[in-house]
Amino acid sequence: MHECHYGNAGIPPRLDGMNPIMCSGLRFAYERSEVVRGVDLEVRPGELFALLGTNGAGKTTTMDLLLGQRRPRAGTIRLLGRDPWHDRRRLAAEVGVAPQESGCAPELTVLETIRLWLRLHRRRDVHRAATDLLGEVHLEHRAELRVGRLSGGERRQLDLAVALCGQPRLLLLDEPTSGLDPQSRKHTWTLLRSLRERGTTILFTTHYLEEAEALANRLAIMDEGRVAFTGTVADAGGPGSLTGPSTTSPVRSRSPSHEPLPHTRPPSGPCEPGCKSPLDGSPSGRQRKPRYTRPPRTR
């Protein structure tokens, strides 16, 4: 069993009287297509919070706004008490990020990549910390392999390791288990639970209902750029309510349509960000109801 990568630094400190993530009335549009439509979110200290929705629901764009990578058209955002658009550099030392697209240089080896990021975060004992991190994401056997030769799932594991290099107080993970095989997904779930127990606050996006049930203290369901539901799994009807055999979820949308959120097959292709999809509010085409998938069960 590998040592906790925080080492002597201990558990990241919690915020006093302030939620690590707070946003209100968040809006954003790509040209004339509004993809984030008045999103309100609060994530409490030490929570594992799931942002759930189909491809094209607005999850990744919302994540970009939280990271300060895009400027909202309206609304306010606070990460650890700061505005991410204006204080992005200050937040970089305290917020770990794993986006959908890996930014790791393909010509570097896995070990070189981790050591590079550890040095950028001015970590001590880089060699030991790199070994511990690769152990936590189960990539020790890939240490000398170039990043460009990793599988898609292995790149997701490397992205998570990079996000942990700065011993963050807050983690923002965009579909962290996408492309993982069942065994790797199980390892990632175990690591995320361990990080939560150490005091790290985690917001992750997913379109896997079972994953949200298995990990999240609370969840929010996004539908067509809006938050249709926020609460615990119990609020949604208890364990199994989101992934049960029924064709219709007990969680009902708070959007004007008040239609239930069904469980069917996933969309046929990627819609986000900014593509002209009915889910993004395109004037052409008929609007599709949100559709979800479940990963293979892990035991």
C-alpha positions as CSV (number, residue, x, y, z in Angstrom):
1,M,0.0,0.0,0.0
2,H,1.4,3.4,-1.0
3,E,1.9,6.3,1.4
4,C,-0.4,9.3,1.3
5,H,1.1,11.7,-1.2
6,Y,0.5,14.7,1.2
7,G,3.4,13.4,3.3
8,N,4.4,15.8,6.1
9,A,2.1,18.5,4.7
10,G,-0.9,16.9,6.4
11,I,-4.5,17.4,5.4
12,P,-5.2,20.5,3.4
13,P,-6.8,23.1,5.7
14,R,-10.6,23.6,5.5
15,L,-12.2,27.0,4.9
16,D,-13.8,28.6,7.9
17,G,-17.4,29.8,7.2
18,M,-17.0,29.6,3.4
19,N,-17.9,27.0,0.9
20,P,-15.0,26.2,-1.5
21,I,-17.2,26.5,-4.6
22,M,-20.0,29.1,-4.9
23,C,-21.6,30.3,-8.1
24,S,-24.8,32.1,-8.7
25,G,-26.8,33.0,-11.9
26,L,-24.0,31.7,-14.1
27,R,-24.5,32.2,-17.9
28,F,-22.4,31.7,-21.0
29,A,-23.1,31.5,-24.7
30,Y,-21.1,30.5,-27.8
31,E,-22.2,33.2,-30.3
32,R,-26.0,33.0,-30.1
33,S,-26.2,29.6,-28.5
34,E,-26.6,29.9,-24.7
35,V,-25.1,26.7,-23.2
36,V,-25.1,27.7,-19.5
37,R,-28.4,29.2,-18.4
38,G,-28.4,30.5,-14.8
39,V,-26.5,27.8,-13.0
40,D,-26.4,28.0,-9.2
41,L,-24.0,25.7,-7.3
42,E,-22.5,25.4,-3.9
43,V,-20.0,22.7,-2.9
44,R,-19.2,22.4,0.8
45,P,-15.8,21.7,2.5
46,G,-14.8,18.1,2.3
47,E,-17.5,17.0,-0.2
48,L,-17.3,14.7,-3.1
49,F,-19.8,16.5,-5.4
50,A,-21.0,15.1,-8.7
51,L,-22.1,17.3,-11.6
52,L,-24.2,14.9,-13.7
53,G,-25.5,15.3,-17.2
54,T,-25.5,14.1,-20.8
55,N,-23.0,15.1,-23.4
56,G,-24.0,18.7,-24.3
57,A,-25.7,19.4,-21.0
58,G,-23.2,22.2,-20.2
59,K,-21.0,20.4,-17.7
60,T,-17.6,21.1,-19.4
61,T,-18.5,24.7,-20.1
62,T,-19.5,25.2,-16.5
63,M,-16.2,23.6,-15.4
64,D,-14.3,26.0,-17.8
65,L,-16.1,28.9,-16.1
66,L,-15.2,27.7,-12.6
67,L,-11.5,27.4,-13.7
68,G,-11.4,31.0,-15.1
69,Q,-10.8,29.7,-18.6
70,R,-13.9,31.5,-19.9
71,R,-15.5,34.6,-18.6
72,P,-19.2,34.3,-17.8
73,R,-21.7,36.6,-19.5
74,A,-23.5,36.9,-16.2
75,G,-23.3,35.7,-12.6
76,T,-20.7,35.3,-10.0
77,I,-18.1,32.6,-9.1
78,R,-16.0,32.1,-6.1
79,L,-13.4,29.4,-5.7
80,L,-11.8,29.3,-2.2
81,G,-13.2,32.8,-1.8
82,R,-11.6,34.2,-5.0
83,D,-12.8,35.1,-8.5
84,P,-11.2,32.6,-10.8
85,W,-11.2,35.0,-13.8
86,H,-9.2,37.6,-12.0
87,D,-7.2,35.4,-9.5
88,R,-6.4,32.4,-11.7
89,R,-2.7,32.5,-10.9
90,R,-3.3,32.6,-7.1
91,L,-5.7,29.7,-7.3
92,A,-3.4,27.6,-9.3
93,A,-1.4,26.7,-6.2
94,E,-4.5,25.5,-4.3
95,V,-6.7,24.0,-7.0
96,G,-5.9,20.7,-8.8
97,V,-7.4,20.3,-12.3
98,A,-7.9,17.3,-14.6
99,P,-9.6,18.6,-17.8
100,Q,-11.1,16.3,-20.5
101,E,-8.1,17.0,-22.8
102,S,-4.7,16.1,-21.5
103,G,-2.1,18.9,-21.6
104,C,0.8,16.6,-21.0
105,A,3.7,16.7,-23.5
106,P,3.6,13.4,-25.5
107,E,7.4,13.2,-25.8
108,L,8.1,13.1,-22.1
109,T,7.9,9.9,-20.1
110,V,5.3,9.4,-17.4
111,L,7.9,9.8,-14.7
112,E,9.4,12.9,-16.3
113,T,5.9,14.5,-16.5
114,I,5.2,13.9,-12.8
115,R,8.6,15.2,-11.8
116,L,8.2,18.3,-13.9
117,W,4.8,19.2,-12.3
118,L,6.1,18.5,-8.8
119,R,9.0,20.9,-9.5
120,L,6.6,23.5,-10.8
121,H,4.7,23.2,-7.5
122,R,8.0,23.5,-5.6
123,R,7.5,20.2,-3.9
124,R,10.3,18.7,-1.8
125,D,11.7,15.2,-2.3
126,V,10.5,15.1,-5.9
127,H,11.7,11.6,-6.5
128,R,9.8,10.0,-3.6
129,A,6.7,12.1,-4.3
130,A,6.7,11.0,-7.9
131,T,6.9,7.4,-6.9
132,D,4.1,7.7,-4.4
133,L,1.8,9.5,-6.9
134,L,2.4,7.0,-9.7
135,G,1.5,4.3,-7.1
136,E,-1.7,6.0,-6.2
137,V,-2.9,6.1,-9.8
138,H,-1.5,2.6,-10.6
139,L,0.9,3.8,-13.3
140,E,4.2,2.5,-11.8
141,H,4.6,0.0,-14.6
142,R,4.3,2.9,-17.1
143,A,6.9,5.2,-15.5
144,E,9.4,5.0,-18.4
145,L,6.9,5.0,-21.2
146,R,6.4,8.2,-23.2
147,V,3.0,9.9,-22.6
148,G,2.2,9.7,-26.3
149,R,2.1,5.9,-26.2
150,L,-0.3,5.7,-23.3
151,S,-3.9,4.5,-23.8
152,G,-6.7,6.9,-23.3
153,G,-7.5,5.4,-19.9
154,E,-3.9,5.7,-18.8
155,R,-3.8,9.3,-19.8
156,R,-6.8,10.0,-17.6
157,Q,-4.9,8.3,-14.7
158,L,-1.9,10.5,-15.5
159,D,-4.1,13.6,-15.6
160,L,-5.3,12.8,-12.1
161,A,-1.7,12.3,-10.8
162,V,-0.8,15.7,-12.3
163,A,-3.8,17.3,-10.6
164,L,-2.5,16.0,-7.3
165,C,1.0,17.3,-7.7
166,G,0.3,20.6,-5.8
167,Q,-1.4,18.9,-2.8
168,P,-4.6,20.8,-3.6
169,R,-7.3,21.8,-1.2
170,L,-9.8,21.6,-4.1
171,L,-10.0,19.2,-7.0
172,L,-12.0,19.9,-10.2
173,L,-12.1,16.8,-12.4
174,D,-13.9,16.6,-15.8
175,E,-15.1,13.0,-16.4
176,P,-12.1,11.5,-14.5
177,T,-13.0,7.9,-15.3
178,S,-13.8,8.3,-19.0
179,G,-12.1,5.6,-21.0
180,L,-11.1,3.5,-18.0
181,D,-11.5,-0.2,-17.8
182,P,-13.6,-1.5,-14.8
183,Q,-10.6,-2.3,-12.7
184,S,-8.9,1.1,-13.2
185,R,-12.3,2.8,-12.5
186,K,-12.5,0.9,-9.2
187,H,-9.0,2.1,-8.3
188,T,-9.9,5.7,-9.2
189,W,-13.0,5.5,-7.1
190,T,-11.0,4.3,-4.1
191,L,-8.5,7.1,-4.5
192,L,-11.2,9.8,-4.7
193,R,-12.8,8.4,-1.5
194,S,-9.4,8.4,0.1
195,L,-8.8,12.1,-0.9
196,R,-12.1,13.1,0.5
197,E,-11.2,11.4,3.8
198,R,-8.0,13.4,3.9
199,G,-10.0,16.6,3.7
200,T,-9.9,17.4,0.0
201,T,-13.0,18.9,-1.6
202,I,-13.8,17.4,-5.0
203,L,-16.1,18.4,-7.8
204,F,-16.3,15.9,-10.7
205,T,-18.4,15.7,-13.8
206,T,-19.8,12.5,-15.1
207,H,-22.5,11.1,-17.3
208,Y,-22.5,7.8,-15.4
209,L,-25.4,7.6,-12.9
210,E,-23.8,4.6,-11.1
211,E,-20.6,6.6,-10.5
212,A,-22.5,9.6,-9.0
213,E,-24.4,7.2,-6.7
214,A,-21.2,5.4,-5.6
215,L,-19.1,8.4,-4.9
216,A,-21.0,11.6,-4.3
217,N,-22.1,13.1,-1.0
218,R,-24.4,15.3,-3.1
219,L,-25.0,15.8,-6.8
220,A,-26.4,18.2,-9.3
221,I,-28.1,17.2,-12.5
222,M,-27.6,19.5,-15.5
223,D,-30.1,19.5,-18.4
224,E,-29.8,21.9,-21.3
225,G,-27.5,24.3,-19.5
226,R,-29.6,24.5,-16.3
227,V,-29.3,22.7,-12.9
228,A,-32.5,20.6,-12.9
229,F,-31.8,19.0,-9.4
230,T,-29.5,19.4,-6.5
231,G,-29.4,17.2,-3.4
232,T,-28.3,13.9,-2.0
233,V,-29.0,10.5,-3.5
234,A,-31.5,10.1,-0.7
235,D,-33.2,13.3,-1.9
236,A,-33.4,11.7,-5.3
237,G,-35.2,8.6,-3.8
238,G,-32.3,6.6,-2.2
239,P,-29.6,4.3,-3.5
240,G,-30.6,2.6,-6.7
241,S,-33.1,5.3,-7.6
242,L,-30.9,6.8,-10.3
243,T,-29.8,3.5,-11.7
244,G,-32.8,1.3,-11.1
245,P,-34.6,-0.8,-13.8
246,S,-37.3,1.8,-14.4
247,T,-37.3,3.8,-17.6
248,T,-38.0,7.1,-15.8
249,S,-36.0,8.7,-13.0
250,P,-37.8,9.8,-9.8
251,V,-35.8,13.0,-10.0
252,R,-37.9,15.6,-11.7
253,S,-36.6,18.6,-13.5
254,R,-37.1,22.0,-12.1
255,S,-37.0,23.5,-15.5
256,P,-40.3,24.9,-16.9
257,S,-41.1,21.7,-18.6
258,H,-41.2,19.7,-15.3
259,E,-40.4,16.5,-17.3
260,P,-38.7,13.6,-15.6
261,L,-35.1,12.7,-16.6
262,P,-35.2,9.4,-18.4
263,H,-32.6,6.6,-18.6
264,T,-31.9,5.6,-22.2
265,R,-28.9,5.2,-24.4
266,P,-26.1,7.9,-24.6
267,P,-26.0,10.5,-27.4
268,S,-24.5,9.2,-30.6
269,G,-21.7,11.8,-30.7
270,P,-20.0,14.6,-28.8
271,C,-22.0,17.8,-28.5
272,E,-20.0,20.0,-26.1
273,P,-18.6,22.6,-26.2
274,G,-20.3,24.9,-28.6
275,C,-21.5,22.5,-31.3
276,K,-24.8,23.2,-32.9
277,S,-26.8,20.5,-31.1
278,P,-30.4,20.5,-29.9
279,L,-29.0,20.1,-26.4
280,D,-27.1,23.3,-26.8
281,G,-30.2,25.3,-27.8
282,S,-29.7,25.3,-31.5
283,P,-32.7,26.6,-33.4
284,S,-32.4,23.8,-35.9
285,G,-33.5,20.2,-35.2
286,R,-35.8,18.7,-32.6
287,Q,-34.8,18.8,-29.0
288,R,-33.7,15.5,-27.5
289,K,-34.4,14.5,-23.9
290,P,-31.3,13.9,-21.8
291,R,-29.9,10.4,-21.9
292,Y,-27.6,8.7,-19.6
293,T,-25.3,5.6,-19.5
294,R,-24.0,3.4,-16.8
295,P,-20.4,2.0,-16.7
296,P,-19.8,-1.7,-16.1
297,R,-20.4,-2.4,-12.5
298,T,-17.3,-2.6,-10.2
299,R,-17.1,-4.7,-7.1
